[in-house]
Amino acid sequence: MKILSIILFVVLFIMSSLQGAFLQFPPSAKSAALSGISLLDNSSSTMFINPATMGTGPKFSSTYGIPFSYKGISYKNISGSYSFGRVTLGLGFQDFGDEIYKEQTFMLAANAEILKKLRMGVGARFLNDKTKGMDSQTAYQFDLGMLAKHEKLMFSTSFLNISFSELKNDPLPQENRTFISYRIAENLEAGCGFIKEFDYAFSFRVGIAYYPIKNAGFFSGFHTEPNQFTAGVEFNLAGIKIQYAIETHEFLKLSHYMTIGYGK
């Protein structure tokens, strides 16, 4: 089992050279199903993608993921947000790995409506990297985001790691995530955009959310670098949301995500 874990982590690190060190996974099943387009996921967990799109609270989200169907490792994400007038504050934590290797992020985020239909957000992360038998490595990271709305249109952009932080002299990823969405109908919304990590290729994203009935939704998406299809469902009962999503990969098996959340 340990040998398999080591081999898998080597593969993951090769992948991370394309997507950035300190692996980034979708913070919720809905985000995964929508190819990471945070505009279409009004939850507290989107603070990890863009602090400005973090949903006004009270909201709560807890996610468990099995990357690439490999049961030896897991991904966990928990977050919550609460609003005080025009200001929303959020706390988040994510964990990836197993008993040999582990990556953890603690996050504090805030956003505020500074103009009508314009929100600005900031996020502060504490990153902790643990490898069995070795000293832990830590770093701090700061993010910045914006969300603008106009009738049926929404636009967001975020810059992750504006602090140019490093983890033991290894630069952490710097990303720009820019998305636009349009509400086609009351129960149908679509979005597109890109993620651009500096020095690497654009990852183009599309996603669609459809609610055939009030308490059930279906999501789907696609993105490049690498080419992946995504899909998921949501069931909502009195503000309690249960979501499930899958994410394909060009070379590896399916990734699975399950989220239990609360909030309107």
FENFENQUI-V946607 format. One record per pair of residues at least 6 apart in sequence whose C-alpha atoms are under 6 Angstrom apart, sorted by sequence separation. I is the first residue (numbers start at 1). J is the second residue. D is the distance in Angstrom with one decimal. If there is no record, write none. Layout:
# FENFENQUI-V946607
i:I j:J d:D
i:I j:J d:D
This chain:
# FENFENQUI-V946607
i:26 j:32 d:5.1
i:82 j:88 d:5.6
i:96 j:102 d:5.6
i:113 j:119 d:4.3
i:130 j:136 d:4.7
i:148 j:154 d:5.7
i:166 j:172 d:5.2
i:183 j:189 d:4.4
i:196 j:202 d:4.8
i:211 j:217 d:4.2
i:222 j:228 d:5.7
i:235 j:241 d:5.7
i:248 j:254 d:4.8
i:47 j:54 d:5.0
i:82 j:89 d:5.6
i:96 j:103 d:5.2
i:112 j:119 d:5.3
i:129 j:136 d:5.6
i:148 j:155 d:5.2
i:165 j:172 d:5.9
i:182 j:189 d:5.8
i:195 j:202 d:5.9
i:210 j:217 d:5.6
i:222 j:229 d:4.5
i:235 j:242 d:5.3
i:247 j:254 d:5.6
i:38 j:46 d:5.8
i:46 j:54 d:5.1
i:66 j:74 d:5.0
i:81 j:89 d:5.5
i:95 j:103 d:5.8
i:112 j:120 d:5.7
i:129 j:137 d:5.0
i:147 j:155 d:5.8
i:182 j:190 d:5.6
i:195 j:203 d:5.1
i:210 j:218 d:5.3
i:221 j:229 d:5.9
i:222 j:230 d:5.9
i:234 j:242 d:5.6
i:247 j:255 d:5.1
i:65 j:74 d:5.8
i:81 j:90 d:4.1
i:95 j:104 d:4.5
i:111 j:120 d:5.4
i:128 j:137 d:5.8
i:147 j:156 d:4.4
i:181 j:190 d:5.6
i:194 j:203 d:5.4
i:209 j:218 d:6.0
i:221 j:230 d:4.9
i:234 j:243 d:4.4
i:246 j:255 d:5.5
i:44 j:54 d:4.9
i:65 j:75 d:4.8
i:80 j:90 d:5.5
i:94 j:104 d:5.6
i:111 j:121 d:3.9
i:128 j:138 d:4.5
i:146 j:156 d:5.5
i:181 j:191 d:3.9
i:194 j:204 d:4.3
i:209 j:219 d:4.6
i:220 j:230 d:5.4
i:233 j:243 d:5.7
i:246 j:256 d:4.7
i:44 j:55 d:5.2
i:64 j:75 d:5.8
i:80 j:91 d:5.6
i:94 j:105 d:5.2
i:110 j:121 d:5.5
i:127 j:138 d:5.4
i:146 j:157 d:5.5
i:180 j:191 d:5.5
i:193 j:204 d:5.9
i:194 j:205 d:5.5
i:208 j:219 d:5.7
i:220 j:231 d:4.2
i:233 j:244 d:5.6
i:245 j:256 d:5.9
i:43 j:55 d:4.8
i:64 j:76 d:4.7
i:79 j:91 d:5.6
i:93 j:105 d:5.5
i:110 j:122 d:5.6
i:127 j:139 d:5.1
i:145 j:157 d:5.8
i:180 j:192 d:5.7
i:193 j:205 d:5.3
i:208 j:220 d:5.5
i:219 j:231 d:5.4
i:232 j:244 d:5.4
i:245 j:257 d:5.2
i:42 j:55 d:4.9
i:63 j:76 d:5.6
i:79 j:92 d:4.1
i:93 j:106 d:4.6
i:109 j:122 d:5.7
i:126 j:139 d:6.0
i:145 j:158 d:4.0
i:161 j:174 d:5.2
i:179 j:192 d:5.6
i:192 j:205 d:5.4
i:207 j:220 d:5.7
i:219 j:232 d:5.1
i:232 j:245 d:3.9
i:244 j:257 d:5.7
i:63 j:77 d:5.0
i:78 j:92 d:5.7
i:92 j:106 d:5.9
i:109 j:123 d:4.2
i:126 j:140 d:4.7
i:144 j:158 d:5.6
i:160 j:174 d:5.5
i:179 j:193 d:4.2
i:192 j:206 d:4.2
i:207 j:221 d:4.0
i:218 j:232 d:5.9
i:231 j:245 d:5.6
i:244 j:258 d:4.6
i:44 j:59 d:5.9
i:62 j:77 d:5.7
i:78 j:93 d:5.4
i:92 j:107 d:4.9
i:108 j:123 d:5.8
i:125 j:140 d:5.6
i:144 j:159 d:5.3
i:160 j:175 d:5.1
i:178 j:193 d:5.6
i:191 j:206 d:5.7
i:206 j:221 d:5.4
i:218 j:233 d:4.6
i:231 j:246 d:5.6
i:243 j:258 d:5.7
i:62 j:78 d:4.4
i:77 j:93 d:5.7
i:91 j:107 d:5.7
i:108 j:124 d:5.3
i:125 j:141 d:5.0
i:143 j:159 d:5.8
i:159 j:175 d:5.6
i:178 j:194 d:5.6
i:191 j:207 d:5.3
i:206 j:222 d:5.5
i:217 j:233 d:5.6
i:230 j:246 d:5.8
i:243 j:259 d:5.0
i:61 j:78 d:5.6
i:77 j:94 d:4.2
i:91 j:108 d:4.8
i:107 j:124 d:5.7
i:124 j:141 d:5.8
i:143 j:160 d:4.5
i:159 j:176 d:4.6
i:177 j:194 d:6.0
i:190 j:207 d:5.8
i:205 j:222 d:5.9
i:217 j:234 d:5.0
i:230 j:247 d:4.6
i:242 j:259 d:5.8
i:27 j:45 d:5.6
i:61 j:79 d:5.3
i:76 j:94 d:5.4
i:90 j:108 d:5.9
i:107 j:125 d:4.5
i:124 j:142 d:4.6
i:143 j:161 d:5.3
i:158 j:176 d:5.6
i:177 j:195 d:4.5
i:190 j:208 d:4.3
i:205 j:223 d:4.4
i:216 j:234 d:5.5
i:229 j:247 d:6.0
i:242 j:260 d:4.8
i:60 j:79 d:5.8
i:76 j:95 d:5.1
i:90 j:109 d:5.0
i:106 j:125 d:5.6
i:123 j:142 d:5.6
i:142 j:161 d:5.2
i:143 j:162 d:5.8
i:158 j:177 d:5.2
i:176 j:195 d:5.8
i:189 j:208 d:5.8
i:204 j:223 d:5.3
i:216 j:235 d:4.6
i:229 j:248 d:5.4
i:241 j:260 d:5.6
i:60 j:80 d:4.3
i:75 j:95 d:5.7
i:89 j:109 d:5.9
i:106 j:126 d:5.1
i:123 j:143 d:4.8
i:141 j:161 d:5.4
i:142 j:162 d:5.8
i:157 j:177 d:5.4
i:176 j:196 d:5.2
i:189 j:209 d:5.3
i:204 j:224 d:5.5
i:215 j:235 d:5.6
i:228 j:248 d:5.2
i:241 j:261 d:4.9
i:59 j:80 d:5.5
i:75 j:96 d:4.5
i:89 j:110 d:4.5
i:105 j:126 d:5.7
i:122 j:143 d:5.6
i:142 j:163 d:5.6
i:157 j:178 d:4.2
i:175 j:196 d:5.6
i:188 j:209 d:5.8
i:203 j:224 d:5.0
i:215 j:236 d:4.7
i:228 j:249 d:5.3
i:240 j:261 d:5.8
i:241 j:262 d:5.9
i:59 j:81 d:5.2
i:74 j:96 d:5.8
i:88 j:110 d:5.6
i:105 j:127 d:4.7
i:122 j:144 d:4.6
i:156 j:178 d:5.7
i:175 j:197 d:4.3
i:188 j:210 d:4.6
i:203 j:225 d:5.2
i:240 j:262 d:4.6
i:58 j:81 d:5.6
i:74 j:97 d:5.7
i:88 j:111 d:5.4
i:104 j:127 d:5.9
i:121 j:144 d:5.8
i:156 j:179 d:5.4
i:174 j:197 d:5.7
i:187 j:210 d:5.7
i:239 j:262 d:5.4
i:57 j:81 d:5.0
i:58 j:82 d:4.4
i:73 j:97 d:5.1
i:87 j:111 d:5.8
i:104 j:128 d:5.2
i:121 j:145 d:4.9
i:141 j:165 d:5.7
i:155 j:179 d:5.9
i:174 j:198 d:6.0
i:187 j:211 d:5.0
i:239 j:263 d:5.2
i:57 j:82 d:3.9
i:73 j:98 d:5.1
i:87 j:112 d:4.4
i:103 j:128 d:5.9
i:120 j:145 d:5.8
i:155 j:180 d:4.5
i:239 j:264 d:5.7
i:57 j:83 d:5.0
i:86 j:112 d:5.5
i:103 j:129 d:4.7
i:120 j:146 d:4.6
i:154 j:180 d:5.6
i:56 j:83 d:5.6
i:86 j:113 d:5.4
i:119 j:146 d:5.8
i:154 j:181 d:5.2
i:102 j:130 d:5.1
i:119 j:147 d:5.1
i:139 j:167 d:5.6
i:153 j:181 d:5.8
i:101 j:130 d:5.7
i:118 j:147 d:5.8
i:153 j:182 d:4.7
i:101 j:131 d:4.5
i:118 j:148 d:4.6
i:152 j:182 d:5.6
i:100 j:131 d:5.9
i:117 j:148 d:5.7
i:152 j:183 d:5.1
i:56 j:88 d:5.9
i:100 j:132 d:5.0
i:117 j:149 d:5.2
i:45 j:79 d:5.6
i:28 j:63 d:5.7
i:44 j:79 d:6.0
i:44 j:80 d:5.4
i:44 j:81 d:5.5
i:51 j:109 d:6.0
i:52 j:111 d:5.3
i:52 j:119 d:6.0
i:52 j:120 d:5.2
i:52 j:121 d:4.0
i:51 j:121 d:4.8
i:51 j:122 d:5.6
i:51 j:123 d:5.9
i:52 j:145 d:5.1
i:51 j:145 d:5.7
i:52 j:146 d:5.2
i:50 j:145 d:5.4
i:52 j:147 d:5.7
i:50 j:158 d:5.4
i:20 j:173 d:4.9
i:34 j:207 d:4.7
i:68 j:252 d:5.9
i:69 j:253 d:5.9
i:68 j:253 d:4.7
i:69 j:254 d:5.7
i:33 j:219 d:5.7
i:34 j:220 d:5.5
i:35 j:221 d:5.2
i:68 j:254 d:4.9
i:69 j:255 d:5.4
i:33 j:220 d:5.4
i:34 j:221 d:4.9
i:35 j:222 d:5.9
i:68 j:255 d:4.3
i:67 j:255 d:4.4
i:66 j:255 d:5.7
i:66 j:256 d:5.2
i:65 j:256 d:5.5
i:65 j:257 d:4.3
i:64 j:257 d:5.8
i:64 j:258 d:5.4
i:63 j:258 d:5.6
i:63 j:259 d:4.3
i:33 j:230 d:4.8
i:62 j:259 d:5.5
i:33 j:231 d:4.4
i:62 j:260 d:5.4
i:33 j:232 d:4.9
i:61 j:260 d:6.0
i:61 j:261 d:4.2
i:60 j:261 d:5.3
i:60 j:262 d:5.0
i:59 j:262 d:5.5
i:59 j:263 d:4.6
i:33 j:245 d:5.3
i:29 j:243 d:5.8
i:29 j:244 d:5.5
i:29 j:245 d:5.1
i:29 j:257 d:5.0
i:29 j:258 d:5.6
i:29 j:259 d:5.5
